[in-house]
Amino acid sequence: MIQLLLTGGRGPAECRVALTKVLAVMARKAAEAGLDIDVAQGPAPDAHGPGSAVVVIQGEGASAFARRWTGTVQWTAASPVRPHHKRKNWFIGVFELPAAGTAPRPLAAADVRFEAFRAGGPGGQHQNKTDSAVRAVHIPTGLTVVARSERSQHRNKAAALERLAELLRLAVEVAAMAARQEQQANHDRLERGCPVRCFRGEEFRPG
């Protein structure tokens, strides 16, 4: 399991837009690689998206996937927020977080809704004949995780609960980080040179 902090630093609303777009690309690429990805948004998201988020990546190849994103991501596009604004380059930083030192707390059963569905392998191969995959929804917050790596629904439920508890812990942690020096240091460390990934235009094309 790899945890990444995505942050727009002290950037303007356009950086929130960029962060939201990066989260969408990450989720799509992770699914294509057969990885599971969970997201906990930072505090006070606005109409343009969150200023920060924690992404949890699980599955074989998670470390390699995370390394390809760690660093600065640049988006070159006209501002979708301020028409005629001269600036066209927007940046977000991606940092790996240390693993948690304590196990997540158990969740109250009444706060979790399970939804079963049919699981399939990457690209739809090796489709299971039973509804063994599980989606767990934390009703009070709306946080959702999907577990499908195990063949039994019971084991997938247990895995989903563990991951959901961890995601809730991270949601609390990322909110607390907003008031801590450590997060401020990450914001200030956002380097605008030598981006690891670049995207262009409103369509967020790699480039």
Backbone as a printed PyTorch tensor [residue, N CA C, xyz], in Angstrom:
tensor([[[  0.8470,  -1.1950,   0.0000],
         [  0.0000,   0.0000,   0.0000],
         [  0.8800,   1.2420,   0.0000]],

        [[  0.6150,   2.1500,  -0.9210],
         [  1.3690,   3.3940,  -1.0470],
         [  0.4070,   4.5620,  -0.8590]],

        [[  0.8500,   5.5640,  -0.1040],
         [  0.0320,   6.7480,   0.1410],
         [  0.7290,   7.9650,  -0.4550]],

        [[ -0.0050,   8.7160,  -1.2570],
         [  0.5300,   9.9210,  -1.8850],
         [ -0.2740,  11.1420,  -1.4500]],

        [[  0.4310,  12.2250,  -1.1390],
         [ -0.2060,  13.5140,  -0.8860],
         [ -0.1180,  14.3440,  -2.1520]],

        [[ -1.2700,  14.8080,  -2.6450],
         [ -1.3210,  15.7300,  -3.7700],
         [ -1.6940,  17.1010,  -3.2350]],

        [[ -0.9550,  18.1310,  -3.6230],
         [ -1.2290,  19.4680,  -3.0980],
         [ -0.9700,  20.5260,  -4.1570]],

        [[ -1.8320,  21.5240,  -4.1480],
         [ -1.6340,  22.6830,  -5.0090],
         [ -0.8390,  23.7670,  -4.3290]],

        [[ -0.3260,  23.4700,  -3.1260],
         [  0.4430,  24.4620,  -2.3840],
         [ -0.3840,  25.6930,  -2.1060]],

        [[  0.2220,  26.8420,  -2.3010],
         [ -0.4960,  28.1070,  -2.1190],
         [ -1.0240,  28.6340,  -3.4460]],

        [[ -1.1370,  27.7340,  -4.4180],
         [ -1.5690,  28.1400,  -5.7480],
         [ -3.0170,  28.5780,  -5.7900]],

        [[ -3.4150,  29.2090,  -6.8930],
         [ -4.7910,  29.7220,  -7.0390],
         [ -5.7790,  28.6130,  -7.3710]],

        [[ -7.0130,  29.0240,  -7.6760],
         [ -8.0880,  28.0590,  -7.9410],
         [ -7.7550,  27.1390,  -9.1070]],

        [[ -6.9810,  27.6290, -10.0680],
         [ -6.6170,  26.7940, -11.2120],
         [ -5.8480,  25.5510, -10.7760]],

        [[ -5.0950,  25.6540,  -9.6890],
         [ -4.3560,  24.4930,  -9.1860],
         [ -5.3100,  23.4500,  -8.6070]],

        [[ -6.4250,  23.9080,  -8.0480],
         [ -7.4460,  22.9670,  -7.5850],
         [ -8.0640,  22.2190,  -8.7700]],

        [[ -8.3040,  22.9440,  -9.8500],
         [ -8.8250,  22.3090, -11.0620],
         [ -7.8350,  21.2660, -11.5670]],

        [[ -6.5500,  21.6390, -11.5950],
         [ -5.5180,  20.7130, -12.0470],
         [ -5.4610,  19.4840, -11.1600]],

        [[ -5.5720,  19.6830,  -9.8460],
         [ -5.5200,  18.5600,  -8.9150],
         [ -6.6890,  17.6060,  -9.1530]],

        [[ -7.8660,  18.1490,  -9.3760],
         [ -9.0390,  17.3240,  -9.6550],
         [ -8.8430,  16.5040, -10.9260]],

        [[ -8.2490,  17.1230, -11.9510],
         [ -7.9970,  16.4230, -13.2040],
         [ -6.9470,  15.3310, -13.0240]],

        [[ -5.9100,  15.6120, -12.2370],
         [ -4.8770,  14.6130, -11.9820],
         [ -5.4690,  13.4010, -11.2570]],

        [[ -6.3510,  13.6440, -10.2830],
         [ -6.9970,  12.5400,  -9.5710],
         [ -7.7690,  11.6470, -10.5540]],

        [[ -8.4530,  12.2580, -11.5150],
         [ -9.2250,  11.4830, -12.4870],
         [ -8.3050,  10.6460, -13.3740]],

        [[ -7.1940,  11.2290, -13.8190],
         [ -6.2410,  10.4870, -14.6580],
         [ -5.6090,   9.3540, -13.8540]],

        [[ -5.2220,   9.6470, -12.6190],
         [ -4.6380,   8.6240, -11.7470],
         [ -5.5830,   7.4370, -11.5950]],

        [[ -6.8460,   7.7290, -11.3210],
         [ -7.8260,   6.6610, -11.1180],
         [ -7.9640,   5.8130, -12.3810]],

        [[ -7.9940,   6.4530, -13.5430],
         [ -8.1360,   5.7120, -14.7950],
         [ -6.9050,   4.8420, -15.0690]],

        [[ -5.7090,   5.4200, -14.8790],
         [ -4.4820,   4.6750, -15.1290],
         [ -4.3200,   3.5260, -14.1360]],

        [[ -4.7230,   3.7490, -12.8950],
         [ -4.6350,   2.6830, -11.8940],
         [ -5.5490,   1.5300, -12.2680]],

        [[ -6.7650,   1.8350, -12.7160],
         [ -7.7020,   0.7870, -13.1200],
         [ -7.1490,  -0.0120, -14.2970]],

        [[ -6.5230,   0.6920, -15.2370],
         [ -5.9340,   0.0060, -16.3960],
         [ -4.8000,  -0.9250, -15.9790]],

        [[ -4.0980,  -0.5640, -14.8850],
         [ -2.9900,  -1.3760, -14.3830],
         [ -3.4460,  -2.4520, -13.4020]],

        [[ -4.7590,  -2.5400, -13.1590],
         [ -5.2690,  -3.5290, -12.2200],
         [ -5.0360,  -3.1680, -10.7710]],

        [[ -4.8540,  -1.8750, -10.4800],
         [ -4.6300,  -1.4070,  -9.1210],
         [ -5.9040,  -0.8150,  -8.5460]],

        [[ -6.0310,  -0.8630,  -7.2300],
         [ -7.1320,  -0.2000,  -6.5340],
         [ -6.6440,   1.1410,  -6.0150]],

        [[ -7.4840,   2.1590,  -6.1140],
         [ -7.1000,   3.4920,  -5.6680],
         [ -8.2460,   4.0950,  -4.8650]],

        [[ -7.9120,   4.6180,  -3.6820],
         [ -8.8820,   5.2850,  -2.8140],
         [ -8.4150,   6.7260,  -2.6070]],

        [[ -9.3650,   7.6440,  -2.4350],
         [ -9.0300,   9.0630,  -2.3150],
         [ -9.7100,   9.6710,  -1.0960]],

        [[ -8.9440,  10.4110,  -0.3000],
         [ -9.4870,  11.2180,   0.7970],
         [ -9.1340,  12.6740,   0.5000]],

        [[-10.1470,  13.5010,   0.2670],
         [ -9.9010,  14.9040,  -0.0500],
         [ -9.4820,  15.6770,   1.1890]],

        [[ -8.7040,  16.7210,   0.9630],
         [ -8.3050,  17.6030,   2.0430],
         [ -9.4510,  18.4940,   2.4760]],

        [[ -9.2020,  19.3550,   3.4630],
         [-10.2750,  20.1920,   4.0090],
         [-10.7160,  21.2790,   3.0400]],

        [[-11.9550,  21.6830,   3.1850],
         [-12.5330,  22.8410,   2.5030],
         [-12.4120,  22.8100,   0.9930]],

        [[-12.8410,  21.7090,   0.3310],
         [-12.8890,  21.7670,  -1.1280],
         [-13.9280,  22.7820,  -1.5730]],

        [[-13.6620,  23.4800,  -2.6720],
         [-14.6350,  24.4430,  -3.1780],
         [-15.1450,  23.9720,  -4.5360]],

        [[-15.7860,  24.8670,  -5.2750],
         [-16.3830,  24.4740,  -6.5480],
         [-15.3460,  24.0040,  -7.5590]],

        [[-14.0840,  24.3800,  -7.3540],
         [-13.0210,  23.9970,  -8.2810],
         [-12.3170,  22.7150,  -7.8640]],

        [[-12.6160,  22.2130,  -6.6580],
         [-11.9850,  20.9860,  -6.1870],
         [-11.2200,  21.2000,  -4.9020]],

        [[-10.5650,  20.1640,  -4.4030],
         [ -9.8100,  20.2840,  -3.1540],
         [ -8.4420,  20.9120,  -3.3850]],

        [[ -7.9010,  21.5240,  -2.3360],
         [ -6.5430,  22.0500,  -2.4170],
         [ -5.5050,  20.9770,  -2.1960]],

        [[ -5.9220,  19.8560,  -1.5890],
         [ -5.0240,  18.7320,  -1.3550],
         [ -5.8540,  17.4620,  -1.2630]],

        [[ -5.1860,  16.3360,  -1.3870],
         [ -5.8550,  15.0370,  -1.2850],
         [ -4.8100,  13.9830,  -0.9760]],

        [[ -5.2440,  12.9120,  -0.3250],
         [ -4.3940,  11.7490,  -0.1050],
         [ -4.9470,  10.6120,  -0.9550]],

        [[ -4.0580,   9.9910,  -1.7150],
         [ -4.4160,   8.8700,  -2.5800],
         [ -3.7540,   7.6110,  -2.0310]],

        [[ -4.5310,   6.5540,  -1.8580],
         [ -4.0250,   5.2670,  -1.3880],
         [ -4.0670,   4.2920,  -2.5590]],

        [[ -2.9020,   3.7380,  -2.9070],
         [ -2.7900,   2.8320,  -4.0560],
         [ -2.4480,   1.4440,  -3.5390]],

        [[ -3.2050,   0.4440,  -3.9840],
         [ -2.9950,  -0.9240,  -3.5270],
         [ -2.9690,  -1.8750,  -4.7070]],

        [[ -2.1220,  -2.8910,  -4.5840],
         [ -2.0180,  -3.8970,  -5.6280],
         [ -0.5850,  -4.0800,  -6.0650]],

        [[ -0.3450,  -5.1430,  -6.8160],
         [  0.9960,  -5.4210,  -7.3080],
         [  1.4090,  -4.3430,  -8.3020]],

        [[  2.5490,  -3.7310,  -8.0520],
         [  3.0120,  -2.6450,  -8.9130],
         [  2.6460,  -1.2700,  -8.3940]],

        [[  2.0910,  -1.1890,  -7.1710],
         [  1.6840,   0.1190,  -6.6240],
         [  2.8820,   1.0480,  -6.4610]],

        [[  4.0160,   0.5170,  -6.0080],
         [  5.2120,   1.3580,  -5.7950],
         [  5.6980,   1.9600,  -7.1020]],

        [[  5.7780,   1.1250,  -8.1420],
         [  6.2320,   1.6140,  -9.4430],
         [  5.2630,   2.6550,  -9.9940]],

        [[  3.9710,   2.4210,  -9.8230],
         [  2.9620,   3.3730, -10.2740],
         [  3.1470,   4.7110,  -9.5630]],

        [[  3.3290,   4.6630,  -8.2340],
         [  3.4780,   5.8940,  -7.4530],
         [  4.7320,   6.6660,  -7.8560]],

        [[  5.8140,   5.9470,  -8.1320],
         [  7.0630,   6.6250,  -8.5100],
         [  6.8980,   7.4390,  -9.7830]],

        [[  6.0640,   6.9640, -10.6780],
         [  5.8770,   7.6860, -11.9480],
         [  5.1110,   8.9910, -11.7620]],

        [[  4.4860,   9.1610, -10.5970],
         [  3.7300,  10.3830, -10.3310],
         [  4.4100,  11.3030,  -9.3300]],

        [[  5.3550,  10.7990,  -8.5630],
         [  5.9450,  11.5820,  -7.4860],
         [  6.8170,  12.7050,  -8.0370]],

        [[  6.5320,  13.9130,  -7.6160],
         [  7.2510,  15.0970,  -8.0970],
         [  6.2620,  16.2020,  -8.4070]],

        [[  6.5700,  17.0020,  -9.4260],
         [  5.6970,  18.1080,  -9.8280],
         [  4.9510,  17.7610, -11.1060]],

        [[  3.6530,  18.0370, -11.1190],
         [  2.8290,  17.8540, -12.3150],
         [  2.4620,  19.2370, -12.8430]],

        [[  2.7050,  19.4730, -14.1250],
         [  2.4320,  20.7660, -14.7500],
         [  1.2560,  20.6590, -15.7100]],

        [[  0.3630,  21.6240, -15.6080],
         [ -0.7570,  21.7290, -16.5450],
         [ -0.6430,  23.0530, -17.2780]],

        [[ -0.5590,  23.0070, -18.5940],
         [ -0.4650,  24.2100, -19.4180],
         [ -1.7870,  24.4100, -20.1390]],

        [[ -2.4910,  25.4630, -19.7520],
         [ -3.8070,  25.7330, -20.3370],
         [ -4.2440,  27.1390, -19.9520]],

        [[ -5.1220,  27.6890, -20.7760],
         [ -5.7340,  28.9640, -20.4110],
         [ -6.5700,  28.7580, -19.1510]],

        [[ -6.6070,  29.7650, -18.2990],
         [ -7.3280,  29.6480, -17.0400],
         [ -8.8090,  29.3780, -17.2750]],

        [[ -9.3480,  28.2920, -16.6680],
         [-10.7930,  28.0470, -16.7700],
         [-11.5830,  28.8610, -15.7510]],

        [[-10.8660,  29.6070, -14.9230],
         [-11.4990,  30.3500, -13.8320],
         [-11.5250,  31.8460, -14.1160]],

        [[-10.4310,  32.3580, -14.6970],
         [-10.2960,  33.7960, -14.9470],
         [-10.0350,  34.0340, -16.4310]],

        [[-11.0840,  34.3290, -17.2020],
         [-10.9060,  34.5730, -18.6400],
         [ -9.8950,  35.6950, -18.8920]],

        [[ -9.0780,  35.4990, -19.9170],
         [ -8.0900,  36.4990, -20.3570],
         [ -6.9100,  36.6280, -19.3770]],

        [[ -6.8370,  35.7500, -18.3780],
         [ -5.6860,  35.7940, -17.4770],
         [ -4.4380,  35.3620, -18.2530]],

        [[ -3.3310,  36.0450, -18.0560],
         [ -2.1350,  35.8030, -18.8680],
         [ -1.4330,  34.4970, -18.5090]],

        [[ -1.4940,  34.1090, -17.2570],
         [ -0.7570,  32.9150, -16.8360],
         [ -1.3920,  31.6630, -17.4390]],

        [[ -0.5510,  30.7320, -17.8930],
         [ -1.0420,  29.5040, -18.5070],
         [ -0.4250,  28.2460, -17.9130]],

        [[  0.4790,  28.3550, -16.9530],
         [  1.1200,  27.1880, -16.3500],
         [  0.7010,  27.0560, -14.8910]],

        [[  0.1760,  25.8700, -14.5360],
         [ -0.3190,  25.5950, -13.1900],
         [  0.3450,  24.3160, -12.6870]],

        [[  0.6450,  24.2790, -11.3950],
         [  1.4510,  23.1860, -10.8540],
         [  0.8140,  22.5790,  -9.6090]],

        [[  0.9870,  21.2600,  -9.4660],
         [  0.6830,  20.6050,  -8.1950],
         [  1.8590,  19.7040,  -7.8330]],

        [[  2.0260,  19.4460,  -6.5390],
         [  3.0850,  18.5710,  -6.0630],
         [  2.5210,  17.2400,  -5.6000]],

        [[  3.2890,  16.1780,  -5.8290],
         [  2.8970,  14.8310,  -5.4020],
         [  4.0190,  14.2760,  -4.5360]],

        [[  3.6980,  13.9450,  -3.2710],
         [  4.6880,  13.4840,  -2.3060],
         [  4.2390,  12.1640,  -1.7060]],

        [[  5.1700,  11.2390,  -1.5140],
         [  4.8270,   9.9800,  -0.8500],
         [  4.8010,  10.1930,   0.6540]],

        [[  3.7720,   9.6810,   1.3060],
         [  3.6290,   9.7840,   2.7500],
         [  4.1520,   8.5240,   3.4230]],

        [[  4.6960,   8.6480,   4.6380],
         [  5.1370,   7.4500,   5.3600],
         [  3.9600,   6.5730,   5.7350]],

        [[  4.2170,   5.2870,   5.8680],
         [  3.1620,   4.3490,   6.2570],
         [  2.6830,   4.6500,   7.6630]],

        [[  1.4120,   4.3670,   7.9190],
         [  0.8380,   4.6000,   9.2440],
         [  1.4770,   3.6740,  10.2610]],

        [[  1.6790,   4.1880,  11.4640],
         [  2.2900,   3.3770,  12.5000],
         [  1.2940,   2.6240,  13.3430]],

        [[  0.0130,   2.9440,  13.2370],
         [ -1.0140,   2.2760,  14.0400],
         [ -2.1000,   1.7240,  13.1440]],

        [[ -2.7320,   0.6690,  13.5820],
         [ -3.8080,   0.0530,  12.8020],
         [ -5.0600,   0.9180,  12.8650]],

        [[ -5.8350,   0.9570,  11.7840],
         [ -7.0690,   1.7500,  11.8010],
         [ -8.0790,   1.1970,  12.7920]],

        [[ -8.9050,   2.0670,  13.3330],
         [ -9.9240,   1.6450,  14.2960],
         [-11.0630,   0.9160,  13.5890]],

        [[-11.7160,  -0.0350,  14.2900],
         [-12.8500,  -0.7310,  13.6770],
         [-13.9860,   0.2460,  13.3820]],

        [[-14.7410,  -0.0600,  12.3460],
         [-15.8790,   0.7730,  11.9710],
         [-17.1590,   0.2310,  12.5840]],

        [[-18.0920,   1.1200,  12.8630],
         [-19.4130,   0.6840,  13.3270],
         [-20.1650,   0.0680,  12.1510]],

        [[-20.6970,  -1.1210,  12.3440],
         [-21.3700,  -1.8360,  11.2570],
         [-22.5280,  -1.0270,  10.6800]],

        [[-23.2300,  -0.2690,  11.5220],
         [-24.3920,   0.4960,  11.0580],
         [-23.9960,   1.6400,  10.1320]],

        [[-22.7150,   2.0120,  10.1420],
         [-22.2520,   3.1290,   9.3260],
         [-21.7650,   2.7000,   7.9410]],

        [[-21.7890,   1.3940,   7.6610],
         [-21.2410,   0.8970,   6.4010],
         [-22.3180,   0.1690,   5.6020]],

        [[-22.4260,   0.5180,   4.3100],
         [-23.3290,  -0.1810,   3.4000],
         [-22.4980,  -0.9530,   2.3820]],

        [[-22.8090,  -2.2350,   2.2230],
         [-22.0860,  -3.0740,   1.2780],
         [-22.9180,  -3.2760,   0.0150]],

        [[-22.2210,  -3.2700,  -1.1260],
         [-22.8580,  -3.5570,  -2.4110],
         [-21.9990,  -4.5960,  -3.1210]],

        [[-22.5790,  -5.7220,  -3.4730],
         [-21.8450,  -6.7870,  -4.1540],
         [-22.0270,  -6.6700,  -5.6660]],

        [[-20.9680,  -7.0150,  -6.4150],
         [-21.0660,  -7.0320,  -7.8680],
         [-20.0700,  -8.0290,  -8.4250]],

        [[-20.1950,  -8.3490,  -9.6620],
         [-19.3550,  -9.3650, -10.2830],
         [-17.9700,  -8.8110, -10.5670]],

        [[-16.9490,  -9.5160, -10.1230],
         [-15.5680,  -9.0710, -10.2910],
         [-14.9770,  -9.6650, -11.5470]],

        [[-14.0900,  -8.9210, -12.1730],
         [-13.3720,  -9.4200, -13.3430],
         [-11.9240,  -9.0230, -13.2880]],

        [[-11.0770,  -9.7210, -14.0100],
         [ -9.6590,  -9.3980, -14.0470],
         [ -9.3930,  -8.2010, -14.9350]],

        [[ -8.1220,  -7.7810, -15.0780],
         [ -7.7710,  -6.6530, -15.9350],
         [ -8.2620,  -6.8880, -17.3600]],

        [[ -8.8930,  -5.8640, -17.9210],
         [ -9.3960,  -5.9770, -19.2760],
         [-10.6010,  -6.8690, -19.4230]],

        [[-11.2310,  -7.2510, -18.2920],
         [-12.4110,  -8.0810, -18.3630],
         [-12.1260,  -9.5670, -18.4580]],

        [[-10.8630,  -9.9690, -18.3590],
         [-10.5260, -11.3800, -18.4450],
         [-10.8180, -12.0850, -17.1350]],

        [[-10.9330, -13.4070, -17.2200],
         [-11.1230, -14.2350, -16.0370],
         [-12.3300, -13.7670, -15.2250]],

        [[-13.3980, -13.4930, -15.8950],
         [-14.5920, -12.9860, -15.2250],
         [-15.1460, -14.0170, -14.2470]],

        [[-15.3930, -13.6250, -13.0120],
         [-15.9710, -14.5350, -12.0370],
         [-17.4570, -14.7330, -12.3190]],

        [[-17.9700, -15.8900, -11.9260],
         [-19.3810, -16.1970, -12.1530],
         [-20.2490, -15.8000, -10.9610]],

        [[-19.6340, -15.3750,  -9.8790],
         [-20.3960, -14.9820,  -8.6950],
         [-20.1180, -13.5220,  -8.3700]],

        [[-21.0160, -12.9290,  -7.5940],
         [-20.8470, -11.5310,  -7.1990],
         [-19.9300, -11.4660,  -5.9880]],

        [[-18.6330, -11.6270,  -6.2300],
         [-17.6810, -11.7010,  -5.1160],
         [-17.0680, -10.3510,  -4.7740]],

        [[-17.0400,  -9.4290,  -5.7240],
         [-16.4790,  -8.1130,  -5.4410],
         [-17.4180,  -7.3190,  -4.5420]],

        [[-16.8190,  -6.4080,  -3.7590],
         [-17.6070,  -5.6770,  -2.7670],
         [-17.2640,  -4.1900,  -2.8310]],

        [[-18.3040,  -3.3860,  -2.8140],
         [-18.1470,  -1.9340,  -2.6460],
         [-18.6500,  -1.5880,  -1.2490]],

        [[-17.7950,  -0.9240,  -0.4570],
         [-18.1780,  -0.5160,   0.8940],
         [-18.3080,   0.9980,   0.9350]],

        [[-19.4490,   1.4690,   1.4060],
         [-19.7260,   2.9040,   1.4760],
         [-19.8800,   3.3070,   2.9400]],

        [[-19.0770,   4.2960,   3.3770],
         [-19.2230,   4.8280,   4.7260],
         [-20.3320,   5.8800,   4.6750]],

        [[-21.4810,   5.5380,   5.2160],
         [-22.6830,   6.3560,   5.0470],
         [-22.5130,   7.7950,   5.5720]],

        [[-21.9070,   8.0140,   6.7530],
         [-21.8150,   9.3940,   7.2460],
         [-20.9660,  10.3200,   6.3770]],

        [[-19.9270,   9.7730,   5.7030],
         [-19.0120,  10.6290,   4.9360],
         [-19.1280,  10.4410,   3.4320]],

        [[-19.7010,   9.3210,   2.9920],
         [-19.7750,   9.0380,   1.5700],
         [-18.5070,   8.4430,   0.9860]],

        [[-17.4650,   8.2300,   1.8090],
         [-16.2430,   7.6120,   1.3230],
         [-16.5390,   6.1900,   0.8570]],

        [[-15.9190,   5.7930,  -0.2570],
         [-16.2050,   4.4980,  -0.8680],
         [-14.9220,   3.7790,  -1.2420]],

        [[-14.8860,   2.4740,  -1.0190],
         [-13.7770,   1.6460,  -1.4880],
         [-14.3440,   0.4130,  -2.1840]],

        [[-13.5480,  -0.1640,  -3.0740],
         [-13.9260,  -1.3940,  -3.7630],
         [-12.8560,  -2.4360,  -3.5010]],

        [[-13.2540,  -3.6420,  -3.0900],
         [-12.3350,  -4.7530,  -2.8740],
         [-12.7600,  -5.9080,  -3.7740]],

        [[-11.8110,  -6.4190,  -4.5600],
         [-12.1650,  -7.4890,  -5.5100],
         [-11.0500,  -8.4940,  -5.6870]],

        [[ -9.9650,  -8.3870,  -4.9120],
         [ -8.8170,  -9.2550,  -5.1180],
         [ -9.0300, -10.6670,  -4.5930]],

        [[ -9.9260, -10.8180,  -3.5970],
         [-10.1820, -12.1450,  -3.0370],
         [-11.3120, -12.8340,  -3.8060]],

        [[-11.3310, -14.1700,  -3.7690],
         [-12.3550, -14.9190,  -4.5000],
         [-13.6760, -15.0070,  -3.7270]],

        [[-13.6050, -14.8170,  -2.4090],
         [-14.8430, -14.9120,  -1.6280],
         [-15.3330, -13.5280,  -1.2430]],

        [[-16.6560, -13.3840,  -1.2340],
         [-17.2480, -12.1120,  -0.8590],
         [-16.9360, -11.7700,   0.5970]],

        [[-16.8770, -12.7850,   1.4630],
         [-16.5870, -12.5580,   2.8760],
         [-15.2150, -11.9140,   3.0460]],

        [[-14.2170, -12.4560,   2.3530],
         [-12.8680, -11.8940,   2.4770],
         [-12.7790, -10.5060,   1.8670]],

        [[-13.4920, -10.2890,   0.7720],
         [-13.4970,  -8.9570,   0.1780],
         [-14.1640,  -7.9380,   1.0980]],

        [[-15.1980,  -8.3760,   1.8420],
         [-15.8350,  -7.4840,   2.8120],
         [-14.8480,  -7.0830,   3.9070]],

        [[-14.1080,  -8.0670,   4.4100],
         [-13.1250,  -7.7810,   5.4560],
         [-12.0570,  -6.8280,   4.9450]],

        [[-11.5840,  -7.0650,   3.7250],
         [-10.5660,  -6.1830,   3.1440],
         [-11.1170,  -4.7770,   2.9360]],

        [[-12.3670,  -4.6850,   2.4840],
         [-12.9800,  -3.3730,   2.2590],
         [-13.1200,  -2.6020,   3.5640]],

        [[-13.4920,  -3.2770,   4.6390],
         [-13.6100,  -2.6140,   5.9410],
         [-12.2730,  -2.0720,   6.4070]],

        [[-11.2190,  -2.8610,   6.2440],
         [ -9.8870,  -2.4020,   6.6510],
         [ -9.4770,  -1.1700,   5.8610]],

        [[ -9.7060,  -1.2110,   4.5620],
         [ -9.3140,  -0.0850,   3.7230],
         [-10.1710,   1.1450,   3.9870]],

        [[-11.4440,   0.9380,   4.2580],
         [-12.3260,   2.0620,   4.5520],
         [-11.9200,   2.7240,   5.8640]],

        [[-11.5690,   1.9110,   6.8680],
         [-11.1110,   2.4680,   8.1420],
         [ -9.8270,   3.2690,   7.9410]],

        [[ -8.9390,   2.7510,   7.1040],
         [ -7.6930,   3.4720,   6.8270],
         [ -7.9680,   4.7620,   6.0870]],

        [[ -8.9090,   4.7410,   5.1640],
         [ -9.2440,   5.9450,   4.4080],
         [ -9.8390,   7.0160,   5.3170]],

        [[-10.6640,   6.6030,   6.2740],
         [-11.2240,   7.5460,   7.2360],
         [-10.1250,   8.1480,   8.1080]],

        [[ -9.1880,   7.2940,   8.5110],
         [ -8.0710,   7.8050,   9.3030],
         [ -7.2950,   8.8490,   8.5090]],

        [[ -7.0950,   8.5660,   7.2160],
         [ -6.3590,   9.4940,   6.3750],
         [ -7.1280,  10.7940,   6.1680]],

        [[ -8.4490,  10.7030,   6.0630],
         [ -9.2520,  11.9100,   5.8990],
         [ -9.0870,  12.8320,   7.1000]],

        [[ -9.0600,  12.2380,   8.2990],
         [ -8.8350,  13.0240,   9.5110],
         [ -7.4170,  13.5820,   9.5180]],

        [[ -6.4850,  12.7380,   9.0950],
         [ -5.0840,  13.1520,   9.1090],
         [ -4.8230,  14.3040,   8.1440]],

        [[ -5.3790,  14.2070,   6.9410],
         [ -5.1110,  15.2510,   5.9640],
         [ -5.7500,  16.5690,   6.3860]],

        [[ -6.8820,  16.5050,   7.1000],
         [ -7.4900,  17.7230,   7.6240],
         [ -6.5940,  18.3440,   8.6960]],

        [[ -6.0260,  17.4940,   9.5470],
         [ -5.1390,  17.9960,  10.6000],
         [ -3.8570,  18.5720,  10.0060]],

        [[ -3.4190,  17.9750,   8.9050],
         [ -2.1800,  18.4360,   8.2750],
         [ -2.2690,  19.8790,   7.8040]],

        [[ -3.4930,  20.3280,   7.5130],
         [ -3.6630,  21.7030,   7.0470],
         [ -3.1790,  22.7010,   8.0770]],

        [[ -3.1990,  22.3080,   9.3640],
         [ -2.8000,  23.2090,  10.4400],
         [ -1.4120,  22.8930,  10.9760]],

        [[ -0.6900,  21.9980,  10.2940],
         [  0.6070,  21.6010,  10.8240],
         [  1.7400,  22.0910,   9.9320]],

        [[  2.8900,  22.2470,  10.5250],
         [  4.0480,  22.7260,   9.8000],
         [  4.4830,  21.7460,   8.7180]],

        [[  4.2680,  20.4660,   8.9480],
         [  4.7090,  19.4640,   7.9790],
         [  4.0340,  19.6590,   6.6410]],

        [[  2.7130,  19.8960,   6.6700],
         [  2.0230,  20.1070,   5.4110],
         [  2.4510,  21.4230,   4.7730]],

        [[  2.6710,  22.4530,   5.6210],
         [  3.1060,  23.7220,   5.0650],
         [  4.4430,  23.5780,   4.3610]],

        [[  5.3140,  22.7360,   4.9540],
         [  6.6030,  22.4810,   4.3190],
         [  6.4120,  21.8050,   2.9680]],

        [[  5.4640,  20.8660,   2.8890],
         [  5.1870,  20.2230,   1.6060],
         [  4.6660,  21.2290,   0.5960]],

        [[  3.7750,  22.1110,   1.0410],
         [  3.2740,  23.1490,   0.1430],
         [  4.4240,  24.0110,  -0.3690]],

        [[  5.3080,  24.4080,   0.5320],
         [  6.3950,  25.2930,   0.1560],
         [  7.4480,  24.5850,  -0.6940]],

        [[  7.4710,  23.2360,  -0.6170],
         [  8.4540,  22.4640,  -1.3680],
         [  8.0330,  22.2330,  -2.8080]],

        [[  6.8490,  22.6560,  -3.1830],
         [  6.3670,  22.4250,  -4.5340],
         [  7.3190,  23.0870,  -5.5290]],

        [[  8.0090,  22.2640,  -6.3050],
         [  9.0000,  22.7660,  -7.2500],
         [  8.3660,  22.9060,  -8.6320]],

        [[  8.5860,  24.0320,  -9.2460],
         [  7.9430,  24.3010, -10.5220],
         [  8.8370,  23.9870, -11.7150]],

        [[ 10.0410,  23.5200, -11.4670],
         [ 10.9240,  23.1330, -12.5530],
         [ 10.9820,  21.6290, -12.7150]],

        [[ 11.3170,  21.1600, -13.9040],
         [ 11.4860,  19.7360, -14.2040],
         [ 10.2940,  18.8970, -13.7550]],

        [[  9.1060,  19.1650, -14.2650],
         [  7.9440,  18.3570, -13.8720],
         [  8.0900,  16.9120, -14.3230]],

        [[  7.5340,  15.9900, -13.5330],
         [  7.5820,  14.5750, -13.8960],
         [  6.5070,  14.2330, -14.9190]],

        [[  5.4370,  15.0140, -14.9410],
         [  4.3680,  14.8240, -15.9200],
         [  3.8330,  16.1850, -16.3550]],

        [[  3.4810,  16.2750, -17.6330],
         [  2.9160,  17.5100, -18.1700],
         [  1.6120,  17.1900, -18.9080]],

        [[  0.6500,  18.0870, -18.7450],
         [ -0.6290,  17.9560, -19.4400],
         [ -0.9430,  19.3020, -20.0890]],

        [[ -1.7180,  19.2440, -21.1740],
         [ -2.0180,  20.4610, -21.9200],
         [ -3.5090,  20.5690, -22.2440]],

        [[ -3.9780,  21.7960, -22.2510],
         [ -5.3160,  22.0940, -22.7180],
         [ -6.4220,  21.6940, -21.7630]],

        [[ -7.6240,  22.1470, -22.1020],
         [ -8.7900,  21.8460, -21.2720],
         [ -9.0480,  20.3460, -21.2020]],

        [[ -8.6540,  19.6150, -22.2850],
         [ -8.8660,  18.1640, -22.3190],
         [ -7.8550,  17.4130, -21.4660]],

        [[ -6.8550,  18.1150, -20.9260],
         [ -5.8290,  17.5210, -20.0760],
         [ -5.0840,  16.4030, -20.8210]],

        [[ -4.5910,  16.7510, -22.0100],
         [ -3.8380,  15.8010, -22.8360],
         [ -2.3930,  15.6990, -22.3480]],

        [[ -1.8170,  14.5000, -22.2970],
         [ -0.3930,  14.3770, -21.9680],
         [  0.4270,  15.1160, -23.0140]],

        [[  1.4680,  15.8030, -22.5320],
         [  2.2710,  16.5360, -23.4950],
         [  3.4910,  17.1630, -22.8720]]])
